[in-house]
Amino acid sequence: MAAVAMIYNPQSKHDEPHPRGGCPVRFLSGFYELNALSLQLRRQAAQVGWDEAQQQLTLSDAGNGLEDFARKSFPLAESILDFFHASEHVAAMASACRPDNTAAAAAQTAEWCHRLKHEGGASLLATWEQLDVDSWNASRCEVYRQQVQYFRNHQHRMDYPRYVACGWQIGSGPVESGCKRLVTQRLKGAGMRWGQRGSDALCHLRALVLCQPSQWDDYWAASSPSSHLQN
């Protein structure tokens, strides 16, 4: 699986507006192991002033190893769990509560997602832990167990009311869009077949193309034979 990571300064309601497309972005993409990606991403962050930032944030889903990856790379950053991924787990719990009524399950999902955003993960978890599930069948009880455990594991990254009040993003839309632009649009066209070496190379090139304009030119200047001779 191709990894995609990005360093950027998101637009906040507390900031002066910048022109559309004026936010510098650094992308990394390729068949990285997490440790190798961590090193490269940390270098990119240092180059764009990460260490001077007044507030450092990391935003991801709950994929295996991602929180440890962020903590290792950016130990001073506040870690946020992507709200959309959390809401998918809310929907799973709502469906278990209303298994025979999709409309009721959808309404319950909306209510709980509103609470999650405005009261945080700990508040919603407390509600779930008080649900009476004694009459539930085994499959519904397993859904309950999984979702409660998910919230217990990640509630420290679900303080959404505070994040929103601070003007921080709570969704990983920018990197999801980056995945589409870097990987999907270039490598998943009709009839395309890629080996690992070719797709890895294309991911690196696409990341350079979509970074700040200077990155493409700087990379090829540093890679040219004359550059190596001068060094």
C-alpha positions in Angstrom: 0.0 0.0 0.0 1.3 3.4 -0.9 1.6 5.8 2.0 0.7 9.4 1.7 1.6 12.1 4.3 1.6 15.8 4.2 2.9 18.8 6.2 0.8 22.0 5.8 -0.4 25.1 7.7 -4.2 24.8 7.7 -6.5 27.8 7.3 -8.1 28.7 10.7 -10.9 31.2 11.3 -8.5 32.9 13.7 -5.9 33.5 10.9 -5.7 36.1 8.2 -7.0 34.5 5.0 -4.4 33.5 2.5 -5.2 33.2 -1.3 -6.6 30.0 -2.6 -3.7 27.6 -3.2 -1.4 29.9 -1.3 -0.9 27.5 1.6 2.5 25.7 1.2 2.3 22.0 1.3 4.9 19.2 1.5 3.8 15.8 0.3 5.5 12.4 0.8 4.3 9.3 -1.0 5.6 5.9 -1.7 6.0 2.4 -0.4 7.5 3.5 2.9 7.9 1.6 6.1 6.6 3.8 8.9 10.1 4.4 10.4 11.5 5.5 7.1 8.5 7.7 6.4 8.9 9.2 9.9 12.4 10.3 9.2 11.6 11.8 5.8 8.5 13.6 7.1 10.4 15.1 10.1 13.0 16.5 7.7 10.3 18.0 5.5 8.7 19.6 8.5 11.9 21.1 9.7 12.4 22.7 6.3 9.1 24.6 6.5 9.4 25.9 10.0 7.7 23.2 12.1 10.0 23.7 15.0 9.1 27.4 15.2 5.3 26.8 15.0 3.4 28.0 18.1 1.0 25.1 17.8 1.9 21.7 16.4 -0.9 19.2 15.5 -1.0 15.7 14.0 -4.2 14.4 12.5 -4.8 10.9 11.4 -7.2 8.0 11.6 -6.7 5.1 14.1 -4.6 3.0 11.6 -2.2 0.5 13.2 0.9 2.3 14.4 -0.1 5.8 13.3 -0.4 7.4 16.7 3.0 6.0 17.8 4.4 7.2 14.4 3.1 10.7 15.1 4.4 10.7 18.7 7.8 9.5 17.6 8.1 12.1 14.8 6.4 15.0 16.5 6.5 14.5 20.3 5.3 18.0 21.1 2.3 17.9 18.8 -1.3 17.5 20.0 -2.7 14.3 18.4 -6.2 14.5 16.9 -8.3 11.6 15.7 -10.0 12.3 12.4 -13.7 13.0 13.1 -15.0 11.2 10.0 -13.4 7.9 11.0 -14.7 8.3 14.6 -18.2 8.9 13.2 -18.0 5.6 11.3 -17.7 3.8 14.6 -20.6 5.9 16.0 -22.7 4.7 13.0 -21.7 1.0 13.7 -22.9 1.4 17.3 -26.1 3.1 16.3 -26.9 0.2 13.9 -26.3 -2.3 16.7 -28.8 -0.3 18.8 -31.4 -0.1 16.1 -30.8 -3.2 14.0 -34.2 -3.4 12.4 -34.8 0.3 11.7 -32.4 2.0 9.4 -34.1 5.4 9.8 -33.9 5.2 13.6 -30.2 4.1 13.3 -29.5 7.1 11.0 -31.2 9.5 13.5 -29.3 7.9 16.4 -26.0 8.3 14.4 -26.7 12.0 13.8 -27.6 12.6 17.5 -24.5 10.9 18.7 -22.2 12.5 16.2 -23.5 15.9 17.3 -22.7 15.0 20.9 -19.3 13.7 19.9 -18.5 17.0 18.2 -19.9 19.3 20.9 -19.2 17.2 24.0 -16.3 15.0 23.1 -15.5 11.3 23.0 -15.4 10.8 26.8 -19.0 12.1 27.1 -20.3 9.7 24.4 -18.4 6.8 25.8 -20.0 7.4 29.2 -23.4 7.1 27.6 -22.5 3.9 25.8 -21.2 2.3 28.9 -24.6 2.7 30.5 -26.5 1.1 27.7 -28.4 -2.1 28.7 -27.2 -4.8 26.4 -28.2 -7.8 28.4 -30.9 -8.8 25.8 -28.6 -8.3 22.8 -27.6 -11.3 20.7 -24.0 -12.3 20.3 -23.3 -10.4 17.1 -24.7 -7.1 18.5 -22.8 -7.6 21.7 -19.6 -8.0 19.7 -20.2 -4.7 17.9 -20.8 -3.1 21.3 -17.6 -4.5 22.7 -15.5 -3.3 19.7 -16.9 0.2 19.6 -16.7 0.8 23.3 -13.1 -0.4 23.2 -12.3 1.8 20.3 -13.5 4.9 22.2 -11.7 3.8 25.3 -8.5 3.6 23.3 -8.9 6.9 21.5 -11.0 9.2 23.7 -7.8 11.2 24.5 -7.7 12.2 20.9 -11.5 13.1 20.7 -11.7 16.4 22.6 -13.4 17.9 19.6 -15.1 20.9 21.4 -11.7 22.2 22.4 -10.2 21.6 19.0 -13.0 23.4 17.2 -12.9 26.3 19.8 -9.2 26.7 19.0 -9.9 26.8 15.3 -8.1 23.5 14.6 -9.2 21.1 11.8 -10.8 17.9 13.0 -11.0 16.1 9.7 -8.3 14.6 7.5 -9.9 15.8 4.3 -6.7 17.4 3.0 -4.7 14.2 3.2 -7.6 12.2 1.8 -7.7 14.6 -1.1 -4.0 14.2 -1.4 -4.4 10.4 -1.6 -6.8 10.8 -4.5 -4.6 13.3 -6.4 -1.3 11.5 -5.7 -2.3 7.9 -6.1 -5.8 7.3 -7.4 -5.9 9.7 -10.3 -2.5 8.7 -11.6 -2.2 5.0 -10.8 -5.8 3.6 -10.9 -6.8 4.5 -14.4 -8.7 2.0 -16.6 -6.5 -0.8 -17.8 -3.5 0.3 -15.8 -1.2 -2.3 -14.3 1.7 -1.4 -12.1 4.6 -3.2 -10.4 5.8 -2.0 -7.1 9.0 -0.3 -8.4 7.1 1.7 -11.0 4.2 2.7 -8.8 6.6 3.7 -6.0 8.6 5.9 -8.4 5.3 7.5 -9.7 4.2 8.2 -6.1 7.5 10.0 -5.4 7.2 12.1 -8.6 3.6 13.0 -8.0 4.5 14.1 -4.5 7.1 16.4 -5.9 4.7 17.8 -8.5 2.0 18.7 -6.0 4.4 20.2 -3.4 5.5 23.8 -3.4 6.6 24.7 -7.0 10.3 25.0 -5.9 10.5 21.4 -4.8 10.3 20.0 -8.3 13.1 22.2 -9.6 15.2 21.8 -6.5 15.0 18.0 -6.7 16.1 17.8 -10.3 18.8 20.4 -9.8 20.2 18.4 -6.9 20.0 15.1 -9.0 21.7 16.4 -12.1 25.2 15.1 -13.0 26.6 18.6 -12.9 25.4 19.0 -9.3 27.1 15.8 -8.2 30.4 16.9 -9.9 30.3 20.2 -8.1 29.7 18.5 -4.8 
